[in-house]
Amino acid sequence: MQLTTETYQKITNAKIFIDENYHSPIDLDKIAKQALLSRVHFHRLFTRIYKKTPHQYLTQIRLEAAKVLLAKEGISVRDVCNMIGFESLGSFSTLFSKQSGYSPQYYRNIAWLKQQLIKEEPKRFVPHCFIEQFKVGESMAADNQ
């Protein structure tokens, strides 16, 4: 089946709709409506173009947003769960752990430790090739004297 430019644009618009509304309760019906296509036809075309179902893509976007929010201080795991569009803390935690390998709280702790290390030892996070090319270590040593 040939994919027309118009159909491709419809699918792309629906993907943009997901990107902009991931935090809201959206489902396949709402997304397909944005593309002006039936649920089945939209699902098939989206999966063909992006190599994942609309639900898989929505979940991926939500979990990526969760990582950003978990790295910030002052936002509880439950609030992160609600902010990214999950209704159940249990399903959020399970999916997050499955995708990242860590529970949301453990991920938050790792992010906090990394931020502390960046503050204490910033040079550890600069690529060696950059240090060599721009002699970052020498200029830092000169600044300290």
A tleap script that builds the chain and sets N, CA, C and O, in Angstrom:
source leaprc.protein.ff14SB
mol = sequence {
  NMET GLN LEU THR THR GLU THR TYR GLN LYS
  ILE THR ASN ALA LYS ILE PHE ILE ASP GLU
  ASN TYR HIE SER PRO ILE ASP LEU ASP LYS
  ILE ALA LYS GLN ALA LEU LEU SER ARG VAL
  HIE PHE HIE ARG LEU PHE THR ARG ILE TYR
  LYS LYS THR PRO HIE GLN TYR LEU THR GLN
  ILE ARG LEU GLU ALA ALA LYS VAL LEU LEU
  ALA LYS GLU GLY ILE SER VAL ARG ASP VAL
  CYS ASN MET ILE GLY PHE GLU SER LEU GLY
  SER PHE SER THR LEU PHE SER LYS GLN SER
  GLY TYR SER PRO GLN TYR TYR ARG ASN ILE
  ALA TRP LEU LYS GLN GLN LEU ILE LYS GLU
  GLU PRO LYS ARG PHE VAL PRO HIE CYS PHE
  ILE GLU GLN PHE LYS VAL GLY GLU SER MET
  ALA ALA ASP ASN CGLN
}
set mol.1.N position { 0.836 -1.184 0.000 }
set mol.1.CA position { 0.000 0.000 0.000 }
set mol.1.C position { 0.879 1.244 0.000 }
set mol.1.O position { 1.761 1.382 0.848 }
set mol.2.N position { 0.648 2.131 -0.927 }
set mol.2.CA position { 1.420 3.354 -1.081 }
set mol.2.C position { 0.978 4.391 -0.051 }
set mol.2.O position { -0.215 4.559 0.201 }
set mol.3.N position { 1.934 5.071 0.532 }
set mol.3.CA position { 1.653 6.090 1.539 }
set mol.3.C position { 1.739 7.454 0.873 }
set mol.3.O position { 2.802 7.845 0.392 }
set mol.4.N position { 0.629 8.181 0.842 }
set mol.4.CA position { 0.626 9.495 0.199 }
set mol.4.C position { 1.196 10.544 1.147 }
set mol.4.O position { 1.270 10.343 2.359 }
set mol.5.N position { 1.592 11.655 0.563 }
set mol.5.CA position { 2.119 12.762 1.363 }
set mol.5.C position { 1.059 13.269 2.329 }
set mol.5.O position { 1.364 13.601 3.475 }
set mol.6.N position { -0.176 13.326 1.871 }
set mol.6.CA position { -1.272 13.797 2.715 }
set mol.6.C position { -1.484 12.872 3.919 }
set mol.6.O position { -1.674 13.342 5.041 }
set mol.7.N position { -1.451 11.572 3.684 }
set mol.7.CA position { -1.627 10.609 4.778 }
set mol.7.C position { -0.454 10.682 5.753 }
set mol.7.O position { -0.640 10.645 6.969 }
set mol.8.N position { 0.745 10.786 5.205 }
set mol.8.CA position { 1.932 10.901 6.054 }
set mol.8.C position { 1.826 12.155 6.934 }
set mol.8.O position { 2.174 12.114 8.114 }
set mol.9.N position { 1.355 13.252 6.371 }
set mol.9.CA position { 1.186 14.493 7.128 }
set mol.9.C position { 0.160 14.318 8.243 }
set mol.9.O position { 0.335 14.849 9.340 }
set mol.10.N position { -0.902 13.580 7.964 }
set mol.10.CA position { -1.919 13.324 8.990 }
set mol.10.C position { -1.328 12.547 10.167 }
set mol.10.O position { -1.600 12.855 11.327 }
set mol.11.N position { -0.521 11.541 9.855 }
set mol.11.CA position { 0.107 10.733 10.906 }
set mol.11.C position { 1.098 11.587 11.697 }
set mol.11.O position { 1.168 11.494 12.922 }
set mol.12.N position { 1.853 12.410 10.996 }
set mol.12.CA position { 2.813 13.299 11.656 }
set mol.12.C position { 2.102 14.292 12.573 }
set mol.12.O position { 2.572 14.565 13.677 }
set mol.13.N position { 0.982 14.827 12.122 }
set mol.13.CA position { 0.206 15.749 12.962 }
set mol.13.C position { -0.296 15.048 14.221 }
set mol.13.O position { -0.315 15.640 15.300 }
set mol.14.N position { -0.698 13.797 14.081 }
set mol.14.CA position { -1.155 13.034 15.243 }
set mol.14.C position { 0.001 12.792 16.219 }
set mol.14.O position { -0.192 12.843 17.434 }
set mol.15.N position { 1.190 12.532 15.695 }
set mol.15.CA position { 2.371 12.339 16.548 }
set mol.15.C position { 2.677 13.635 17.311 }
set mol.15.O position { 2.996 13.601 18.500 }
set mol.16.N position { 2.580 14.753 16.633 }
set mol.16.CA position { 2.794 16.048 17.286 }
set mol.16.C position { 1.732 16.272 18.364 }
set mol.16.O position { 2.027 16.825 19.423 }
set mol.17.N position { 0.516 15.847 18.097 }
set mol.17.CA position { -0.554 15.928 19.097 }
set mol.17.C position { -0.173 15.123 20.343 }
set mol.17.O position { -0.377 15.585 21.466 }
set mol.18.N position { 0.374 13.935 20.150 }
set mol.18.CA position { 0.828 13.111 21.290 }
set mol.18.C position { 1.932 13.851 22.043 }
set mol.18.O position { 1.894 13.944 23.270 }
set mol.19.N position { 2.914 14.378 21.309 }
set mol.19.CA position { 4.041 15.081 21.931 }
set mol.19.C position { 3.585 16.261 22.780 }
set mol.19.O position { 4.164 16.536 23.831 }
set mol.20.N position { 2.556 16.951 22.327 }
set mol.20.CA position { 2.094 18.149 23.030 }
set mol.20.C position { 1.078 17.858 24.132 }
set mol.20.O position { 0.834 18.707 24.990 }
set mol.21.N position { 0.479 16.654 24.113 }
set mol.21.CA position { -0.604 16.349 25.052 }
set mol.21.C position { -0.376 15.066 25.852 }
set mol.21.O position { -1.324 14.513 26.411 }
set mol.22.N position { 0.861 14.590 25.913 }
set mol.22.CA position { 1.149 13.330 26.603 }
set mol.22.C position { 0.694 13.345 28.055 }
set mol.22.O position { 0.351 12.300 28.608 }
set mol.23.N position { 0.687 14.503 28.668 }
set mol.23.CA position { 0.333 14.633 30.086 }
set mol.23.C position { -1.175 14.559 30.326 }
set mol.23.O position { -1.619 14.457 31.469 }
set mol.24.N position { -1.951 14.611 29.260 }
set mol.24.CA position { -3.417 14.559 29.356 }
set mol.24.C position { -3.907 13.135 29.134 }
set mol.24.O position { -3.192 12.305 28.572 }
set mol.25.N position { -5.123 12.857 29.578 }
set mol.25.CA position { -5.677 11.519 29.326 }
set mol.25.C position { -6.100 11.385 27.852 }
set mol.25.O position { -7.236 11.695 27.495 }
set mol.26.N position { -5.185 10.927 27.019 }
set mol.26.CA position { -5.496 10.726 25.600 }
set mol.26.C position { -5.470 9.236 25.290 }
set mol.26.O position { -4.734 8.466 25.907 }
set mol.27.N position { -6.283 8.855 24.329 }
set mol.27.CA position { -6.346 7.450 23.928 }
set mol.27.C position { -6.330 7.367 22.406 }
set mol.27.O position { -6.254 8.385 21.718 }
set mol.28.N position { -6.400 6.160 21.899 }
set mol.28.CA position { -6.312 5.935 20.463 }
set mol.28.C position { -7.407 6.677 19.706 }
set mol.28.O position { -7.158 7.205 18.622 }
set mol.29.N position { -8.604 6.723 20.256 }
set mol.29.CA position { -9.704 7.434 19.585 }
set mol.29.C position { -9.371 8.915 19.387 }
set mol.29.O position { -9.553 9.453 18.295 }
set mol.30.N position { -8.888 9.568 20.437 }
set mol.30.CA position { -8.559 10.991 20.340 }
set mol.30.C position { -7.428 11.239 19.351 }
set mol.30.O position { -7.462 12.198 18.581 }
set mol.31.N position { -6.426 10.363 19.380 }
set mol.31.CA position { -5.278 10.540 18.496 }
set mol.31.C position { -5.677 10.297 17.042 }
set mol.31.O position { -5.294 11.060 16.155 }
set mol.32.N position { -6.438 9.249 16.799 }
set mol.32.CA position { -6.894 8.943 15.434 }
set mol.32.C position { -7.787 10.059 14.910 }
set mol.32.O position { -7.758 10.373 13.720 }
set mol.33.N position { -8.572 10.652 15.783 }
set mol.33.CA position { -9.439 11.761 15.387 }
set mol.33.C position { -8.597 12.943 14.897 }
set mol.33.O position { -8.982 13.630 13.951 }
set mol.34.N position { -7.455 13.178 15.538 }
set mol.34.CA position { -6.559 14.249 15.106 }
set mol.34.C position { -6.042 13.997 13.685 }
set mol.34.O position { -5.809 14.935 12.922 }
set mol.35.N position { -5.869 12.733 13.350 }
set mol.35.CA position { -5.368 12.366 12.020 }
set mol.35.C position { -6.492 12.251 10.992 }
set mol.35.O position { -6.240 12.055 9.803 }
set mol.36.N position { -7.726 12.374 11.460 }
set mol.36.CA position { -8.894 12.239 10.582 }
set mol.36.C position { -8.925 10.861 9.917 }
set mol.36.O position { -9.254 10.730 8.738 }
set mol.37.N position { -8.576 9.841 10.699 }
set mol.37.CA position { -8.554 8.470 10.207 }
set mol.37.C position { -9.278 7.558 11.197 }
set mol.37.O position { -9.454 7.905 12.365 }
set mol.38.N position { -9.691 6.392 10.714 }
set mol.38.CA position { -10.287 5.422 11.631 }
set mol.38.C position { -9.208 4.901 12.573 }
set mol.38.O position { -8.017 4.962 12.270 }
set mol.39.N position { -9.647 4.387 13.721 }
set mol.39.CA position { -8.702 3.835 14.710 }
set mol.39.C position { -7.789 2.789 14.097 }
set mol.39.O position { -6.569 2.853 14.254 }
set mol.40.N position { -8.376 1.827 13.398 }
set mol.40.CA position { -7.616 0.707 12.849 }
set mol.40.C position { -6.629 1.177 11.794 }
set mol.40.O position { -5.465 0.776 11.804 }
set mol.41.N position { -7.090 2.026 10.885 }
set mol.41.CA position { -6.225 2.526 9.811 }
set mol.41.C position { -5.094 3.374 10.393 }
set mol.41.O position { -3.939 3.235 9.990 }
set mol.42.N position { -5.428 4.249 11.338 }
set mol.42.CA position { -4.412 5.079 11.974 }
set mol.42.C position { -3.373 4.222 12.689 }
set mol.42.O position { -2.170 4.425 12.522 }
set mol.43.N position { -3.844 3.263 13.486 }
set mol.43.CA position { -2.935 2.391 14.238 }
set mol.43.C position { -1.962 1.685 13.303 }
set mol.43.O position { -0.763 1.638 13.576 }
set mol.44.N position { -2.465 1.143 12.217 }
set mol.44.CA position { -1.635 0.422 11.259 }
set mol.44.C position { -0.587 1.348 10.623 }
set mol.44.O position { 0.584 0.985 10.519 }
set mol.45.N position { -1.016 2.540 10.200 }
set mol.45.CA position { -0.090 3.469 9.550 }
set mol.45.C position { 0.938 4.040 10.527 }
set mol.45.O position { 2.117 4.149 10.189 }
set mol.46.N position { 0.508 4.400 11.718 }
set mol.46.CA position { 1.438 4.930 12.724 }
set mol.46.C position { 2.514 3.897 13.028 }
set mol.46.O position { 3.701 4.218 13.077 }
set mol.47.N position { 2.091 2.662 13.231 }
set mol.47.CA position { 3.035 1.584 13.545 }
set mol.47.C position { 3.989 1.353 12.378 }
set mol.47.O position { 5.174 1.089 12.583 }
set mol.48.N position { 3.493 1.448 11.196 }
set mol.48.CA position { 4.330 1.262 9.993 }
set mol.48.C position { 5.383 2.363 9.896 }
set mol.48.O position { 6.540 2.088 9.580 }
set mol.49.N position { 4.993 3.596 10.162 }
set mol.49.CA position { 5.913 4.729 10.022 }
set mol.49.C position { 6.913 4.801 11.173 }
set mol.49.O position { 8.107 4.987 10.938 }
set mol.50.N position { 6.450 4.658 12.405 }
set mol.50.CA position { 7.307 4.887 13.580 }
set mol.50.C position { 7.837 3.607 14.224 }
set mol.50.O position { 8.594 3.665 15.193 }
set mol.51.N position { 7.440 2.458 13.690 }
set mol.51.CA position { 7.934 1.151 14.179 }
set mol.51.C position { 7.566 0.878 15.630 }
set mol.51.O position { 8.231 0.096 16.308 }
set mol.52.N position { 6.506 1.523 16.104 }
set mol.52.CA position { 5.935 1.244 17.421 }
set mol.52.C position { 4.487 1.696 17.385 }
set mol.52.O position { 4.111 2.572 16.605 }
set mol.53.N position { 3.682 1.088 18.241 }
set mol.53.CA position { 2.268 1.439 18.266 }
set mol.53.C position { 2.098 2.832 18.877 }
set mol.53.O position { 3.001 3.316 19.561 }
set mol.54.N position { 0.965 3.478 18.642 }
set mol.54.CA position { 0.738 4.776 19.284 }
set mol.54.C position { 0.826 4.692 20.816 }
set mol.54.O position { 1.340 5.606 21.460 }
set mol.55.N position { 0.330 3.609 21.386 }
set mol.55.CA position { 0.398 3.439 22.843 }
set mol.55.C position { 1.852 3.304 23.310 }
set mol.55.O position { 2.232 3.901 24.317 }
set mol.56.N position { 2.655 2.539 22.599 }
set mol.56.CA position { 4.069 2.404 22.957 }
set mol.56.C position { 4.779 3.748 22.869 }
set mol.56.O position { 5.595 4.083 23.728 }
set mol.57.N position { 4.467 4.516 21.830 }
set mol.57.CA position { 5.089 5.831 21.666 }
set mol.57.C position { 4.670 6.769 22.800 }
set mol.57.O position { 5.511 7.461 23.374 }
set mol.58.N position { 3.377 6.794 23.124 }
set mol.58.CA position { 2.878 7.636 24.206 }
set mol.58.C position { 3.554 7.275 25.528 }
set mol.58.O position { 3.959 8.160 26.283 }
set mol.59.N position { 3.674 6.000 25.802 }
set mol.59.CA position { 4.333 5.548 27.030 }
set mol.59.C position { 5.790 5.984 27.054 }
set mol.59.O position { 6.285 6.432 28.088 }
set mol.60.N position { 6.482 5.856 25.926 }
set mol.60.CA position { 7.885 6.266 25.840 }
set mol.60.C position { 8.038 7.760 26.131 }
set mol.60.O position { 8.924 8.157 26.888 }
set mol.61.N position { 7.191 8.575 25.542 }
set mol.61.CA position { 7.249 10.028 25.755 }
set mol.61.C position { 6.994 10.354 27.225 }
set mol.61.O position { 7.679 11.195 27.807 }
set mol.62.N position { 6.018 9.694 27.815 }
set mol.62.CA position { 5.703 9.945 29.226 }
set mol.62.C position { 6.862 9.555 30.135 }
set mol.62.O position { 7.175 10.276 31.082 }
set mol.63.N position { 7.500 8.427 29.857 }
set mol.63.CA position { 8.605 7.977 30.705 }
set mol.63.C position { 9.838 8.861 30.542 }
set mol.63.O position { 10.579 9.067 31.503 }
set mol.64.N position { 10.064 9.379 29.355 }
set mol.64.CA position { 11.179 10.318 29.158 }
set mol.64.C position { 10.925 11.608 29.944 }
set mol.64.O position { 11.844 12.169 30.543 }
set mol.65.N position { 9.679 12.071 29.937 }
set mol.65.CA position { 9.331 13.268 30.722 }
set mol.65.C position { 9.485 12.985 32.217 }
set mol.65.O position { 9.900 13.860 32.977 }
set mol.66.N position { 9.153 11.774 32.633 }
set mol.66.CA position { 9.292 11.403 34.046 }
set mol.66.C position { 10.747 11.484 34.486 }
set mol.66.O position { 11.026 11.931 35.598 }
set mol.67.N position { 11.666 11.067 33.647 }
set mol.67.CA position { 13.085 11.126 33.998 }
set mol.67.C position { 13.525 12.562 34.253 }
set mol.67.O position { 14.271 12.834 35.194 }
set mol.68.N position { 13.065 13.465 33.421 }
set mol.68.CA position { 13.416 14.878 33.599 }
set mol.68.C position { 12.840 15.400 34.913 }
set mol.68.O position { 13.532 16.078 35.673 }
set mol.69.N position { 11.582 15.086 35.177 }
set mol.69.CA position { 10.934 15.571 36.400 }
set mol.69.C position { 11.520 14.932 37.653 }
set mol.69.O position { 11.649 15.596 38.681 }
set mol.70.N position { 11.874 13.656 37.580 }
set mol.70.CA position { 12.447 12.977 38.747 }
set mol.70.C position { 13.812 13.551 39.119 }
set mol.70.O position { 14.217 13.493 40.280 }
set mol.71.N position { 14.513 14.098 38.147 }
set mol.71.CA position { 15.830 14.674 38.413 }
set mol.71.C position { 15.726 16.026 39.128 }
set mol.71.O position { 16.721 16.531 39.648 }
set mol.72.N position { 14.531 16.607 39.155 }
set mol.72.CA position { 14.328 17.887 39.835 }
set mol.72.C position { 13.965 17.649 41.297 }
set mol.72.O position { 13.337 16.648 41.643 }
set mol.73.N position { 14.361 18.563 42.121 }
set mol.73.CA position { 14.031 18.458 43.548 }
set mol.73.C position { 12.638 19.006 43.815 }
set mol.73.O position { 12.157 19.884 43.099 }
set mol.74.N position { 12.007 18.489 44.835 }
set mol.74.CA position { 10.751 19.046 45.293 }
set mol.74.C position { 9.499 18.509 44.625 }
set mol.74.O position { 8.401 18.984 44.915 }
set mol.75.N position { 9.634 17.531 43.738 }
set mol.75.CA position { 8.458 16.939 43.108 }
set mol.75.C position { 8.392 15.478 43.537 }
set mol.75.O position { 9.321 14.714 43.273 }
set mol.76.N position { 7.318 15.088 44.187 }
set mol.76.CA position { 7.200 13.705 44.651 }
set mol.76.C position { 6.990 12.766 43.469 }
set mol.76.O position { 6.582 13.195 42.390 }
set mol.77.N position { 7.270 11.494 43.679 }
set mol.77.CA position { 7.076 10.489 42.638 }
set mol.77.C position { 5.603 10.438 42.242 }
set mol.77.O position { 5.285 10.299 41.061 }
set mol.78.N position { 4.721 10.548 43.199 }
set mol.78.CA position { 3.274 10.554 42.900 }
set mol.78.C position { 2.910 11.753 42.024 }
set mol.78.O position { 2.130 11.619 41.081 }
set mol.79.N position { 3.475 12.927 42.334 }
set mol.79.CA position { 3.192 14.109 41.521 }
set mol.79.C position { 3.738 13.938 40.102 }
set mol.79.O position { 3.088 14.324 39.131 }
set mol.80.N position { 4.919 13.366 39.988 }
set mol.80.CA position { 5.480 13.098 38.655 }
set mol.80.C position { 4.541 12.184 37.885 }
set mol.80.O position { 4.239 12.428 36.717 }
set mol.81.N position { 4.086 11.141 38.543 }
set mol.81.CA position { 3.150 10.193 37.931 }
set mol.81.C position { 1.924 10.915 37.387 }
set mol.81.O position { 1.517 10.675 36.250 }
set mol.82.N position { 1.343 11.781 38.175 }
set mol.82.CA position { 0.150 12.522 37.756 }
set mol.82.C position { 0.459 13.548 36.672 }
set mol.82.O position { -0.348 13.760 35.766 }
set mol.83.N position { 1.617 14.182 36.761 }
set mol.83.CA position { 1.978 15.231 35.800 }
set mol.83.C position { 2.198 14.690 34.392 }
set mol.83.O position { 2.004 15.413 33.414 }
set mol.84.N position { 2.598 13.439 34.280 }
set mol.84.CA position { 2.880 12.884 32.955 }
set mol.84.C position { 1.725 12.080 32.386 }
set mol.84.O position { 1.848 11.491 31.312 }
set mol.85.N position { 0.611 12.050 33.089 }
set mol.85.CA position { -0.580 11.437 32.524 }
set mol.85.C position { -0.913 10.039 32.986 }
set mol.85.O position { -1.846 9.434 32.459 }
set mol.86.N position { -0.187 9.502 33.949 }
set mol.86.CA position { -0.534 8.193 34.499 }
set mol.86.C position { -1.555 8.381 35.609 }
set mol.86.O position { -1.479 9.340 36.377 }
set mol.87.N position { -2.493 7.480 35.691 }
set mol.87.CA position { -3.497 7.550 36.748 }
set mol.87.C position { -3.141 6.648 37.921 }
set mol.87.O position { -3.628 6.849 39.034 }
set mol.88.N position { -2.294 5.654 37.674 }
set mol.88.CA position { -1.940 4.689 38.706 }
set mol.88.C position { -0.444 4.755 38.993 }
set mol.88.O position { 0.384 4.579 38.099 }
set mol.89.N position { -0.114 5.012 40.261 }
set mol.89.CA position { 1.285 5.038 40.679 }
set mol.89.C position { 1.927 3.670 40.477 }
set mol.89.O position { 3.098 3.581 40.110 }
set mol.90.N position { 1.172 2.615 40.714 }
set mol.90.CA position { 1.699 1.262 40.552 }
set mol.90.C position { 2.064 0.951 39.110 }
set mol.90.O position { 3.134 0.401 38.849 }
set mol.91.N position { 1.190 1.294 38.168 }
set mol.91.CA position { 1.509 1.013 36.762 }
set mol.91.C position { 2.649 1.899 36.283 }
set mol.91.O position { 3.484 1.460 35.492 }
set mol.92.N position { 2.692 3.149 36.757 }
set mol.92.CA position { 3.811 4.028 36.409 }
set mol.92.C position { 5.126 3.443 36.907 }
set mol.92.O position { 6.093 3.351 36.151 }
set mol.93.N position { 5.163 3.047 38.175 }
set mol.93.CA position { 6.393 2.500 38.759 }
set mol.93.C position { 6.837 1.228 38.037 }
set mol.93.O position { 8.026 1.036 37.780 }
set mol.94.N position { 5.883 0.370 37.714 }
set mol.94.CA position { 6.206 -0.879 37.016 }
set mol.94.C position { 6.777 -0.592 35.635 }
set mol.94.O position { 7.809 -1.153 35.264 }
set mol.95.N position { 6.120 0.273 34.869 }
set mol.95.CA position { 6.597 0.599 33.524 }
set mol.95.C position { 7.942 1.315 33.569 }
set mol.95.O position { 8.826 1.037 32.759 }
set mol.96.N position { 8.094 2.240 34.519 }
set mol.96.CA position { 9.348 2.972 34.644 }
set mol.96.C position { 10.493 2.006 34.952 }
set mol.96.O position { 11.562 2.089 34.347 }
set mol.97.N position { 10.262 1.095 35.891 }
set mol.97.CA position { 11.289 0.120 36.263 }
set mol.97.C position { 11.630 -0.794 35.098 }
set mol.97.O position { 12.799 -1.101 34.864 }
set mol.98.N position { 10.624 -1.222 34.379 }
set mol.98.CA position { 10.838 -2.101 33.228 }
set mol.98.C position { 11.655 -1.395 32.144 }
set mol.98.O position { 12.534 -2.002 31.533 }
set mol.99.N position { 11.365 -0.119 31.906 }
set mol.99.CA position { 12.035 0.625 30.843 }
set mol.99.C position { 13.441 1.067 31.239 }
set mol.99.O position { 14.366 0.980 30.430 }
set mol.100.N position { 13.611 1.535 32.460 }
set mol.100.CA position { 14.903 2.106 32.860 }
set mol.100.C position { 15.786 1.143 33.651 }
set mol.100.O position { 17.002 1.320 33.719 }
set mol.101.N position { 15.174 0.131 34.244 }
set mol.101.CA position { 15.935 -0.779 35.081 }
set mol.101.C position { 15.988 -0.343 36.538 }
set mol.101.O position { 16.571 -1.038 37.371 }
set mol.102.N position { 15.384 0.802 36.854 }
set mol.102.CA position { 15.394 1.341 38.210 }
set mol.102.C position { 13.980 1.763 38.610 }
set mol.102.O position { 13.169 2.138 37.763 }
set mol.103.N position { 13.702 1.698 39.897 }
set mol.103.CA position { 12.439 2.251 40.377 }
set mol.103.C position { 12.526 3.777 40.254 }
set mol.103.O position { 13.628 4.324 40.217 }
set mol.104.N position { 11.399 4.464 40.190 }
set mol.104.CA position { 11.447 5.928 40.097 }
set mol.104.C position { 12.236 6.584 41.236 }
set mol.104.O position { 12.988 7.530 41.000 }
set mol.105.N position { 12.072 6.091 42.462 }
set mol.105.CA position { 12.791 6.679 43.596 }
set mol.105.C position { 14.292 6.437 43.478 }
set mol.105.O position { 15.085 7.334 43.763 }
set mol.106.N position { 14.684 5.250 43.067 }
set mol.106.CA position { 16.108 4.950 42.909 }
set mol.106.C position { 16.708 5.814 41.795 }
set mol.106.O position { 17.823 6.319 41.926 }
set mol.107.N position { 15.961 5.978 40.703 }
set mol.107.CA position { 16.413 6.831 39.603 }
set mol.107.C position { 16.616 8.265 40.109 }
set mol.107.O position { 17.604 8.919 39.774 }
set mol.108.N position { 15.678 8.735 40.908 }
set mol.108.CA position { 15.790 10.083 41.484 }
set mol.108.C position { 17.061 10.189 42.333 }
set mol.108.O position { 17.782 11.183 42.240 }
set mol.109.N position { 17.340 9.187 43.151 }
set mol.109.CA position { 18.536 9.211 43.988 }
set mol.109.C position { 19.807 9.245 43.145 }
set mol.109.O position { 20.745 9.972 43.474 }
set mol.110.N position { 19.849 8.473 42.070 }
set mol.110.CA position { 21.011 8.460 41.174 }
set mol.110.C position { 21.180 9.834 40.527 }
set mol.110.O position { 22.295 10.350 40.445 }
set mol.111.N position { 20.086 10.420 40.071 }
set mol.111.CA position { 20.146 11.749 39.442 }
set mol.111.C position { 20.661 12.787 40.443 }
set mol.111.O position { 21.460 13.652 40.085 }
set mol.112.N position { 20.205 12.703 41.687 }
set mol.112.CA position { 20.656 13.643 42.705 }
set mol.112.C position { 22.159 13.484 42.959 }
set mol.112.O position { 22.888 14.473 43.042 }
set mol.113.N position { 22.614 12.231 43.082 }
set mol.113.CA position { 24.046 11.982 43.295 }
set mol.113.C position { 24.884 12.502 42.132 }
set mol.113.O position { 25.955 13.074 42.334 }
set mol.114.N position { 24.389 12.298 40.917 }
set mol.114.CA position { 25.116 12.779 39.738 }
set mol.114.C position { 25.216 14.303 39.755 }
set mol.114.O position { 26.268 14.859 39.439 }
set mol.115.N position { 24.145 14.970 40.115 }
set mol.115.CA position { 24.160 16.430 40.198 }
set mol.115.C position { 25.160 16.909 41.250 }
set mol.115.O position { 25.846 17.912 41.049 }
set mol.116.N position { 25.243 16.189 42.374 }
set mol.116.CA position { 26.203 16.549 43.411 }
set mol.116.C position { 27.637 16.363 42.913 }
set mol.116.O position { 28.504 17.196 43.176 }
set mol.117.N position { 27.879 15.262 42.191 }
set mol.117.CA position { 29.213 15.026 41.643 }
set mol.117.C position { 29.595 16.094 40.627 }
set mol.117.O position { 30.746 16.529 40.585 }
set mol.118.N position { 28.649 16.511 39.818 }
set mol.118.CA position { 28.919 17.558 38.832 }
set mol.118.C position { 29.332 18.842 39.537 }
set mol.118.O position { 30.236 19.537 39.074 }
set mol.119.N position { 28.686 19.162 40.644 }
set mol.119.CA position { 29.034 20.365 41.403 }
set mol.119.C position { 30.407 20.233 42.051 }
set mol.119.O position { 31.188 21.186 42.060 }
set mol.120.N position { 30.704 19.044 42.597 }
set mol.120.CA position { 31.948 18.848 43.332 }
set mol.120.C position { 33.144 18.597 42.417 }
set mol.120.O position { 34.250 19.064 42.693 }
set mol.121.N position { 32.923 17.860 41.328 }
set mol.121.CA position { 34.013 17.498 40.427 }
set mol.121.C position { 33.586 17.685 38.967 }
set mol.121.O position { 33.427 16.702 38.243 }
set mol.122.N position { 33.402 18.914 38.534 }
set mol.122.CA position { 32.886 19.148 37.183 }
set mol.122.C position { 33.786 18.596 36.078 }
set mol.122.O position { 33.296 18.217 35.014 }
set mol.123.N position { 35.075 18.547 36.316 }
set mol.123.CA position { 36.013 18.078 35.302 }
set mol.123.C position { 35.767 16.609 34.927 }
set mol.123.O position { 36.069 16.193 33.808 }
set mol.124.N position { 35.220 15.831 35.860 }
set mol.124.CA position { 34.937 14.418 35.582 }
set mol.124.C position { 33.917 14.243 34.468 }
set mol.124.O position { 33.863 13.186 33.839 }
set mol.125.N position { 33.107 15.265 34.216 }
set mol.125.CA position { 32.025 15.159 33.246 }
set mol.125.C position { 32.342 15.852 31.920 }
set mol.125.O position { 31.480 15.969 31.049 }
set mol.126.N position { 33.595 16.312 31.778 }
set mol.126.CA position { 34.035 16.905 30.519 }
set mol.126.C position { 34.773 15.822 29.739 }
set mol.126.O position { 35.681 15.195 30.284 }
set mol.127.N position { 34.409 15.586 28.478 }
set mol.127.CA position { 35.091 14.542 27.702 }
set mol.127.C position { 36.596 14.806 27.607 }
set mol.127.O position { 37.025 15.950 27.463 }
set mol.128.N position { 37.385 13.742 27.687 }
set mol.128.CA position { 38.846 13.848 27.670 }
set mol.128.C position { 39.339 14.553 26.412 }
set mol.128.O position { 40.262 15.365 26.477 }
set mol.129.N position { 38.726 14.245 25.262 }
set mol.129.CA position { 39.172 14.876 24.014 }
set mol.129.C position { 39.009 16.390 24.074 }
set mol.129.O position { 39.825 17.123 23.515 }
set mol.130.N position { 37.957 16.869 24.749 }
set mol.130.CA position { 37.729 18.301 24.908 }
set mol.130.C position { 38.800 18.901 25.808 }
set mol.130.O position { 39.321 19.980 25.524 }
set mol.131.N position { 39.127 18.212 26.886 }
set mol.131.CA position { 40.163 18.686 27.814 }
set mol.131.C position { 41.494 18.798 27.092 }
set mol.131.O position { 42.207 19.790 27.246 }
set mol.132.N position { 41.832 17.782 26.302 }
set mol.132.CA position { 43.109 17.780 25.574 }
set mol.132.C position { 43.153 18.883 24.522 }
set mol.132.O position { 44.147 19.602 24.418 }
set mol.133.N position { 42.100 19.017 23.756 }
set mol.133.CA position { 42.096 19.981 22.670 }
set mol.133.C position { 42.159 21.413 23.173 }
set mol.133.O position { 42.869 22.239 22.600 }
set mol.134.N position { 41.432 21.715 24.229 }
set mol.134.CA position { 41.357 23.089 24.699 }
set mol.134.C position { 42.161 23.329 25.973 }
set mol.134.O position { 42.091 24.407 26.562 }
set mol.135.N position { 42.919 22.330 26.394 }
set mol.135.CA position { 43.779 22.447 27.574 }
set mol.135.C position { 43.002 22.980 28.775 }
set mol.135.O position { 43.450 23.879 29.487 }
set mol.136.N position { 41.808 22.386 28.974 }
set mol.136.CA position { 40.924 22.836 30.048 }
set mol.136.C position { 41.592 22.686 31.399 }
set mol.136.O position { 41.470 23.571 32.246 }
set mol.137.N position { 42.295 21.588 31.621 }
set mol.137.CA position { 42.936 21.352 32.910 }
set mol.137.C position { 43.981 22.410 33.236 }
set mol.137.O position { 44.101 22.844 34.382 }
set mol.138.N position { 44.740 22.824 32.216 }
set mol.138.CA position { 45.782 23.837 32.446 }
set mol.138.C position { 45.175 25.184 32.811 }
set mol.138.O position { 45.672 25.864 33.709 }
set mol.139.N position { 44.112 25.576 32.128 }
set mol.139.CA position { 43.504 26.872 32.419 }
set mol.139.C position { 42.837 26.849 33.786 }
set mol.139.O position { 42.813 27.867 34.478 }
set mol.140.N position { 42.294 25.698 34.186 }
set mol.140.CA position { 41.687 25.589 35.518 }
set mol.140.C position { 42.767 25.678 36.588 }
set mol.140.O position { 42.560 26.308 37.625 }
set mol.141.N position { 43.926 25.047 36.346 }
set mol.141.CA position { 45.024 25.095 37.310 }
set mol.141.C position { 45.565 26.510 37.423 }
set mol.141.O position { 45.897 26.957 38.521 }
set mol.142.N position { 45.661 27.228 36.297 }
set mol.142.CA position { 46.157 28.602 36.308 }
set mol.142.C position { 45.194 29.516 37.059 }
set mol.142.O position { 45.622 30.440 37.749 }
set mol.143.N position { 43.897 29.259 36.924 }
set mol.143.CA position { 42.900 30.077 37.613 }
set mol.143.C position { 42.980 29.903 39.123 }
set mol.143.O position { 42.699 30.835 39.876 }
set mol.144.N position { 43.369 28.695 39.571 }
set mol.144.CA position { 43.418 28.419 41.000 }
set mol.144.C position { 44.647 29.006 41.680 }
set mol.144.O position { 44.697 29.089 42.908 }
set mol.145.N position { 45.640 29.415 40.892 }
set mol.145.CA position { 46.873 29.953 41.495 }
set mol.145.C position { 46.840 31.425 41.695 }
set mol.145.O position { 47.808 32.002 42.191 }
savepdb mol mol.pdb
quit
